Amino acid sequence: MNKFNMTAIAVAVGVVFSTSVMAQSMSKDAYQATKDRIAVEYTTAKTHCDSLSDNTKDICIAEAKGKEKVAKAELEARYEPTTKNHYKAQVAKAEADYAVANEKCDNQVGNDKDVCVKEAKAVETRIKADAEAQMKTSDANQAASEKSAEAGMKAKVTGTEARQEAATDKRDANYAVAKEKCDALESDAKSRCIDDAKIKYNK
């Protein structure tokens, strides 16, 4: 997966989150109607996939399942627009994108495939880490607005800790990608590559 695709996925998830945050709650009838439509669209997509073969079929199924999963999560975020549901929508998008990217990696072989999988996983990890940090910060800020100045200070600390945790998760994911790339090298070059990666990602 190249950097353009990785960035595109991250941007896409950001857009999904920002639009879902602004979405208004919906009626129960509209919720049920949308849920039924999602089920029909998945069945139609799955039927199309059944006509394909090999990895093309696997990718198609992953895309169909991912689209259904994301649509359901976004529906819940619209029906009950809580911080947790918005977070779940982000996670669903990250996991769906990873599932598709992982299937596409099967078109490659050897170290190229390994790197492809690690990069896809790194994107998923970064998005999830950011989503969790955003949720924790939002919850802490909300709690602070309902309590005292002491709660406000606690919210800042919680937000800082959440961002630090996210940074650690993302650094670990990036290190895994770098280390996997080193595996394509030989002997001393591989050792130097791993040492450089350890220094860069503080391992």
C-alpha positions in Angstrom: 0.0 0.0 0.0 1.6 3.3 -1.0 1.6 6.5 1.0 -1.1 8.0 -1.1 -3.5 5.2 -0.3 -2.6 5.4 3.4 -3.3 9.1 3.5 -6.5 8.8 1.5 -7.8 6.2 4.0 -7.0 8.5 6.9 -8.6 11.5 5.3 -11.7 9.5 4.3 -12.2 8.4 7.9 -11.7 11.9 9.2 -14.5 13.1 6.8 -16.8 10.3 7.9 -16.3 11.3 11.5 -16.8 15.0 11.0 -20.0 14.5 9.0 -21.4 12.0 11.5 -20.8 14.4 14.3 -22.9 17.0 12.6 -25.7 14.6 11.8 -29.0 15.0 13.5 -30.8 12.3 15.4 -33.4 10.4 13.3 -36.9 9.0 13.9 -37.3 5.3 14.7 -39.1 4.7 11.4 -36.3 6.3 9.4 -33.8 4.3 11.4 -35.6 1.0 10.6 -36.0 1.9 6.9 -32.3 2.7 6.6 -31.4 -0.5 8.4 -33.5 -2.5 6.0 -31.9 -0.7 3.0 -28.4 -1.5 4.2 -29.4 -5.2 4.5 -30.8 -5.2 0.9 -27.7 -3.5 -0.5 -25.4 -6.0 1.2 -27.4 -8.9 -0.2 -27.1 -7.4 -3.7 -23.4 -6.8 -3.4 -22.8 -10.3 -2.0 -24.7 -11.8 -5.0 -22.5 -9.9 -7.3 -19.4 -11.2 -5.5 -20.6 -14.8 -5.9 -20.2 -14.5 -9.6 -16.4 -13.7 -9.3 -13.6 -16.0 -8.4 -10.2 -16.3 -6.6 -8.9 -13.2 -4.8 -11.1 -10.9 -6.8 -14.0 -12.5 -5.1 -12.3 -12.3 -1.7 -11.8 -8.5 -2.2 -15.3 -8.1 -3.4 -16.7 -9.8 -0.3 -14.5 -7.8 2.0 -15.7 -4.6 0.4 -19.3 -5.7 0.7 -19.0 -6.7 4.3 -17.0 -3.5 5.1 -19.6 -1.3 3.5 -22.4 -2.9 5.5 -20.4 -2.7 8.7 -19.6 1.0 8.2 -23.2 1.8 7.2 -24.6 0.1 10.3 -22.1 2.0 12.6 -22.8 5.3 11.0 -26.6 4.6 11.3 -26.2 4.0 15.0 -24.2 7.3 15.3 -27.0 9.2 13.6 -29.8 7.5 15.6 -28.0 7.9 18.9 -25.3 10.6 18.3 -23.1 9.8 21.3 -19.3 10.2 21.5 -19.0 6.4 21.8 -21.1 5.7 18.7 -19.1 8.2 16.7 -16.0 6.4 17.9 -17.5 3.1 16.8 -18.2 4.5 13.4 -14.5 5.5 13.0 -13.3 2.1 14.1 -15.7 0.3 11.8 -14.3 2.3 8.8 -10.7 1.6 9.9 -11.4 -2.1 10.2 -13.3 -2.3 6.9 -10.5 -0.5 5.1 -8.0 -2.8 6.6 -9.9 -5.9 5.6 -10.0 -4.8 2.0 -6.4 -3.7 2.0 -5.3 -7.0 3.5 -7.1 -9.0 0.8 -5.5 -6.8 -1.9 -2.1 -7.7 -0.3 -2.7 -11.3 -1.4 -1.9 -10.2 -4.9 1.7 -9.7 -3.8 4.3 -12.2 -2.7 7.2 -12.6 -0.3 8.4 -9.5 1.6 6.3 -7.2 -0.6 3.2 -8.9 0.7 4.5 -8.8 4.3 5.2 -5.1 4.1 1.8 -4.5 2.4 0.0 -6.2 5.3 2.1 -4.3 8.0 1.4 -1.0 6.3 -2.3 -1.7 6.1 -2.3 -2.7 9.8 -0.3 0.5 10.7 -3.0 2.7 9.0 -5.7 0.9 11.0 -3.8 1.3 14.2 -3.1 5.0 13.7 -6.8 5.7 12.9 -8.0 3.7 15.9 -5.5 5.4 18.2 -6.5 8.8 17.1 -10.2 8.0 17.4 -9.8 6.7 20.9 -7.8 9.8 21.9 -10.5 12.0 20.4 -13.2 10.1 22.3 -11.5 10.3 25.6 -10.7 14.0 25.2 -14.2 14.7 24.2 -15.7 12.8 27.2 -13.2 14.5 29.6 -14.1 18.0 28.2 -17.8 17.3 28.5 -17.4 16.1 32.1 -15.3 19.2 32.9 -18.0 21.5 31.5 -20.4 20.0 34.0 -18.2 20.2 37.0 -15.6 22.4 38.7 -12.3 24.0 37.7 -10.7 20.9 39.2 -12.5 18.7 36.7 -11.3 21.0 34.0 -7.7 20.4 35.0 -8.4 16.6 35.1 -9.9 16.8 31.6 -6.7 18.3 30.3 -4.6 15.6 32.0 -6.9 12.9 30.5 -6.6 14.4 27.1 -2.9 14.6 27.3 -2.6 11.0 28.4 -4.9 9.8 25.7 -2.8 11.6 23.0 0.3 10.1 24.5 -1.2 6.6 24.3 -2.2 7.2 20.7 1.3 8.4 19.9 2.7 5.2 21.4 0.3 2.9 19.5 1.1 4.7 16.2 4.9 4.6 16.9 4.7 0.8 17.5 2.7 0.3 14.3 5.3 2.4 12.3 8.1 0.4 13.8 6.5 -2.9 12.8 6.4 -1.6 9.2 10.0 -0.5 9.2 11.2 -3.8 10.7 9.3 -5.8 8.1 11.0 -3.8 5.4 14.4 -4.6 6.9 13.6 -8.3 6.5 14.1 -7.9 2.8 17.8 -7.1 3.3 20.8 -9.3 3.9 23.0 -9.8 7.0 24.8 -6.5 8.0 22.5 -4.3 6.0 19.5 -5.9 7.8 21.1 -5.4 11.2 21.8 -1.7 10.4 18.3 -1.2 9.1 16.8 -2.7 12.3 19.1 -0.6 14.5 18.1 2.5 12.6 14.5 1.7 13.0 14.9 1.1 16.8 16.6 4.5 17.1 13.9 6.3 15.0 11.0 4.7 16.9 12.7 4.7 20.3 12.8 0.9 20.8 
